Every structure is written in structure tokens, then in C-alpha cells.
Amino acid sequence: MLVLVAPGQGAQTPGFLTPWLELPGAADRIAAWSEAIGLDLAHYGTKADADEIRDTAVAQPLLVAAGLLSAAALGEVAPGAVAGHSVGEITAAAFAGVLDDTAALRLVRTRGLAMAEAAAVTETGMSALLGGDPEVTVPHLEKLGLTPANVNGAGQIVAAGTLEQLAALEADKPEGVRRVVPLKVAGAFHTHHMAPAVAKLEAAAKELTVADPTVRYVSNKDGQTVATGSEVVSRLVGQVANPVRWDLCMETFRALGATVLIEVCPGGTLTGLAKRALPGVRTVALKTPDDLDAARTLIADVSAA
């Protein structure tokens, strides 16, 4: 079974969209999306520097656009399940037919602006903890006033909170944690710091035309599949201020019988986690169009099985 997944914020790098715009029709599609949401996606995906694309209001639409563009380049794909990490859940909602591409981009534009505004209230951030035991790490984070905002599995938890709290974590790592790595994000996402963004997303969600998923949609909230479009959108709204349980998503992939996992552009993070947590599952990360042939080969293998 094929699982198609979409990465979250922090996966972006300067110029990562450049080779994708060389594909037939890609530049036109990006131009149409840019006009629809009032953001020059081509500029930010090709010419902007790391600080510019770190801006939440830019990074989130850029990631969704790249995910949709790279998935379309695969051709006809029939995954057995789809999922996304954090903002990647909006990309996955489009894969599942819950939202059309333009609606997904309009929603993520609202999400990015609302979360950027919420992040500006207090100086906050996120850091990945590599190694350690969750049963030891989580209480340690809570002692420091931090939130385990992403429980990613494969020995990785992401802590979120104020910059002072994150500095305290760097000085006082939980037992067993090898490294604390600051992430390229501009706020403490998936924590109470994002509560102001929820109301704005709720208002935006009321304007959406929503369909039920055409493939299994696996939710960050609890790793469960979601059967209705209305529930998918409700979870997208609430998840802004609640932890991402990617570990539970991967458990569901295993239970569903996943044999192949393809991560859309800018791929790498989720395939890395899958290689450690889902042994035996073949993976491809779409970083550039050069990766498309390898992905198509795995898709053909799944179809022939």
C-alpha cells in the first residue's frame, strides 16, 4: 500500500521551487495560485533568502503549493492513505479531495497570516530533541514550561515555547537527549500561543466548500483516519493550537499495511522518520524532479502487487 505524505514548516530551503517550475505547465499553475492568494509564490520559491521564507505567512503557502505541484508531476496516483505533518495536513486534504487546490491555498494563506500574527505577540520558537525516552523527555519539558508540540516518533520530539524556555532547555537537556536543534520556524506552533489563530481559521473554514475524503485521511490529532470532510476541516482548525502526533500517524500507516511512502516536495524529513520507525517500508522523498522516476517505479510496484 502506498502512503503519500506532505512535510511541514521548516522543510523549506532557498530556491527549492526552482527546478519544479521548469516542468510543463508548472509556472502557469504557480502564477494562478499566486494571484488567487495575493502572494508571489514563484519569487519566494526561487529568489527569496532563508529569512524571507522563514516568515510563517510565506512558508506555509509555499510548502502547500510545492506539495501540490510535485504530487501532480507524479501523474495519476491512487494512494491507500494520505497524511501531512502540521501545515502539510492541508496539502493532504487536497490530495484526499476534501478541498480543491485553490481552496487549500486560500486556507493556508489565512492560516499562515493568523499564526504569524499570533507568533508576534511573544518571542517563541521550536527545537527538535534528538534521542531520549518520551517518558523522561515529556515531563522534563513540562517542568521547563515547554510543550511537546510534535511527537514525531523515531526518537524525536519537538519542544515549543518562549525563547527563554528554549534557552533553558539547551542548558538542561533531558536525560538521554543527544542534541537540541532549533527549527526554522517563527513561533511556538501547536501550543496555547497559537490560540488567537484558531478563531480566524474557524471563520475562514465556514466559507469553504468541503467534500468527504476519497482516500484514507490520517489525522495528526490522534493518528486516526477521518471519514468526513467536515471533520477533516474541524481538525485542521483545532490542530493549530494542539500537538502533532506523527508517531501515531506512522503507527496507523503500519497497521494499514503500508509498503511504500512517498514524501512530496520539499521531501526528506518524513522519509527520514519513516526509515527509522517503519523498517521494511520503501521510501522516496521528492526533493527535485530528478526524484520523480524513482517514485513512479515504487508506485508501479505497488500497483502490480
C-alpha positions in Angstrom: 0.0 0.0 0.0 1.2 3.5 -0.9 1.1 6.3 1.6 1.5 9.9 0.2 2.7 12.4 2.8 3.4 16.1 2.9 6.1 17.9 5.1 5.6 20.7 7.5 7.2 24.1 8.2 10.9 24.1 8.4 11.4 21.8 5.3 11.7 24.8 3.0 15.1 26.0 1.7 16.0 28.9 -0.5 15.4 28.2 -4.2 13.8 24.8 -3.7 11.0 25.5 -6.1 13.3 26.5 -9.0 13.6 23.1 -10.8 9.9 22.3 -10.4 9.0 25.4 -12.3 10.7 24.0 -15.4 8.1 21.3 -15.7 5.4 21.8 -18.4 2.6 23.9 -17.0 4.1 24.4 -13.6 4.9 28.1 -13.9 1.3 28.8 -15.1 -0.1 26.9 -12.2 2.0 28.7 -9.6 1.1 32.0 -11.2 -2.6 31.3 -11.0 -2.3 30.2 -7.3 -0.2 33.3 -6.6 -2.9 35.6 -8.0 -5.6 33.7 -6.0 -3.9 34.2 -2.6 -2.1 37.5 -3.2 1.4 36.1 -2.7 4.2 35.7 -5.3 5.0 32.1 -4.8 7.4 31.9 -7.7 9.5 34.7 -6.2 9.6 33.2 -2.7 10.3 29.7 -4.1 13.2 30.7 -6.3 14.8 34.1 -5.3 14.0 34.7 -1.6 16.6 34.1 1.1 16.2 31.9 4.2 15.0 34.6 6.4 12.2 35.6 3.9 10.9 32.1 3.6 11.1 31.6 7.4 8.2 34.0 7.7 5.2 31.9 8.6 2.9 33.8 6.3 5.2 32.9 3.4 6.5 29.5 4.3 3.1 27.8 4.8 1.5 28.6 1.4 4.9 28.0 -0.3 5.0 24.5 1.2 1.5 23.6 0.2 2.0 24.9 -3.3 5.2 22.9 -3.7 3.5 19.7 -2.4 0.6 20.1 -4.8 2.9 20.8 -7.7 5.2 17.9 -7.1 2.3 15.4 -6.5 0.7 16.5 -9.8 4.0 15.8 -11.5 3.8 12.1 -10.5 0.8 11.7 -12.7 -2.2 9.5 -11.8 -1.6 8.2 -8.3 -4.0 6.1 -6.1 -2.6 6.1 -2.6 -4.1 3.9 0.1 -3.7 6.7 2.6 -2.6 10.3 2.8 -1.3 12.5 5.7 0.6 15.7 6.3 2.7 17.0 9.1 1.3 20.2 10.6 0.7 22.6 7.6 1.2 19.5 5.4 -2.3 18.4 6.6 -3.8 21.0 4.3 -1.8 19.6 1.4 -3.1 16.1 2.3 -6.6 17.4 2.5 -6.3 18.4 -1.2 -4.8 15.0 -2.0 -7.9 13.4 -0.4 -10.3 15.6 -2.4 -11.6 17.3 0.7 -10.5 20.7 -0.7 -9.6 21.7 -4.2 -6.1 23.1 -4.8 -7.1 26.8 -4.8 -9.3 26.4 -1.7 -6.4 24.7 0.1 -4.1 27.5 -0.8 -6.5 30.2 0.4 -7.0 28.4 3.7 -3.3 28.0 4.2 -2.7 31.7 3.4 -5.2 32.6 6.2 -3.5 30.1 8.5 0.0 31.5 7.8 -1.1 35.1 8.4 -3.0 34.2 11.5 -0.2 32.2 13.0 2.3 34.8 12.2 0.2 37.4 14.0 -0.1 35.1 17.0 3.6 34.4 17.0 4.4 38.2 17.1 2.7 38.6 20.5 5.6 36.8 22.3 9.0 35.7 21.1 8.7 32.0 20.8 10.2 29.1 18.8 10.6 25.4 18.5 13.6 23.0 18.9 13.9 19.3 18.0 15.2 16.9 20.6 17.2 14.0 19.2 17.3 10.9 21.2 15.9 10.2 24.7 12.9 8.4 26.0 9.5 10.2 25.7 8.5 9.1 29.2 11.6 11.0 30.5 11.6 13.9 28.0 7.9 15.0 28.2 7.9 15.6 32.0 11.2 17.4 31.7 9.8 19.7 29.0 6.7 20.4 31.1 8.9 21.2 34.1 10.6 23.9 32.0 7.2 25.3 30.9 7.6 23.9 27.3 5.1 22.0 25.3 5.9 18.7 23.4 4.4 20.2 20.3 5.4 17.5 17.8 5.8 13.9 18.9 7.3 12.6 15.8 8.4 9.1 16.7 11.8 7.5 15.8 13.2 9.2 18.9 12.3 12.8 18.0 10.2 15.2 20.0 9.9 18.9 19.2 9.6 21.3 22.1 7.9 24.7 21.8 7.7 27.7 24.0 9.3 31.1 24.7 12.9 31.7 23.7 13.9 31.9 27.3 12.3 28.5 27.9 14.1 27.0 24.9 17.4 28.5 26.1 16.8 26.8 29.5 16.3 23.5 27.6 19.6 23.9 25.8 21.3 24.3 29.1 19.4 21.5 30.8 18.7 18.7 28.3 16.6 15.7 29.4 18.5 12.6 30.2 19.3 10.6 27.0 18.8 13.5 24.6 21.8 13.9 22.3 21.1 17.2 20.7 18.7 20.1 20.8 18.3 21.6 17.3 16.5 25.0 16.8 14.0 24.8 13.9 13.5 27.3 11.1 10.1 28.4 12.3 8.9 31.7 13.7 6.8 30.7 16.6 5.6 28.1 19.1 3.2 26.3 16.8 0.8 23.7 18.1 0.7 25.3 21.6 -1.5 27.7 23.5 0.5 30.5 22.0 -1.4 29.9 18.7 -4.9 30.1 20.3 -5.7 33.5 18.7 -5.2 31.9 15.2 -7.9 29.3 15.8 -10.8 31.8 15.7 -9.6 33.2 12.4 -9.4 29.8 10.9 -12.8 28.9 12.2 -14.2 31.9 10.3 -12.3 31.0 7.1 -13.5 27.4 7.3 -17.1 28.4 7.2 -16.5 29.8 3.7 -15.1 26.5 2.3 -16.8 24.0 0.0 -15.9 20.7 1.5 -16.1 17.1 0.2 -15.6 13.8 2.0 -12.2 12.2 1.6 -11.8 9.9 -1.4 -8.9 8.1 0.2 -8.0 7.4 3.9 -7.0 10.7 5.5 -4.8 10.1 8.6 -5.0 12.9 11.2 -2.2 14.5 13.2 -4.6 14.8 16.2 -4.6 11.1 17.1 -3.3 9.1 14.1 -6.8 8.0 13.3 -8.5 8.0 9.8 -11.2 10.6 9.3 -14.3 9.8 7.3 -15.9 13.1 6.6 -14.7 16.4 5.1 -16.3 18.4 7.8 -14.4 16.5 10.5 -11.1 16.9 8.5 -11.6 20.7 8.4 -12.6 20.9 12.0 -9.3 19.1 12.9 -7.3 21.4 10.6 -8.6 24.3 12.6 -8.0 22.9 16.0 -4.7 21.4 15.3 -3.0 24.8 15.0 -3.0 25.0 18.8 -2.7 21.3 19.6 0.3 18.9 19.4 1.1 16.9 16.3 1.2 13.2 16.9 3.1 12.0 13.9 4.2 8.9 15.9 0.6 7.8 15.9 0.2 8.5 12.2 3.1 6.2 11.5 1.6 3.5 13.7 -1.6 3.8 11.6 0.4 3.5 8.4 1.9 0.3 9.7 -1.5 -1.1 10.8 -2.9 -0.3 7.3 -0.2 -2.3 5.7 1.9 0.4 4.2 4.7 -0.8 1.9 5.7 2.4 0.2 5.8 6.0 1.5 6.4 9.0 -0.9 7.0 12.4 0.6 6.2 15.3 -1.7 8.4 18.4 -2.2 10.3 19.5 -0.2 10.8 16.0 1.0 13.2 14.5 3.4 12.0 15.0 6.9 9.2 12.5 7.0 11.0 9.9 4.9 13.8 10.1 7.4 11.4 9.4 10.3 9.8 6.5 8.3 13.2 4.9 7.7 13.7 4.6 11.4 10.2 3.9 12.6 8.8 1.8 9.7 11.5 -0.7 8.7 10.7 -2.5 5.5 8.7 0.4 4.1 10.3 1.7 0.9 10.5 5.5 0.7 11.2 8.3 -1.8 11.5 11.9 -0.9 10.7 14.3 -3.8 13.4 17.0 -3.5 13.8 17.8 -7.2 12.1 16.5 -10.4 15.1 14.0 -10.7 13.3 12.0 -7.9 10.1 11.5 -9.9 11.3 8.4 -11.8 12.2 6.6 -8.6 8.8 7.5 -7.1 6.9 6.3 -10.2 8.8 3.0 -10.1 7.6 2.4 -6.5 4.1 3.4 -7.4 4.1 0.9 -10.3 5.4 -1.8 -7.9 2.5 -1.2 -5.5 0.0 -1.3 -8.4 1.4 -4.5 -9.7 1.4 -6.2 -6.3 
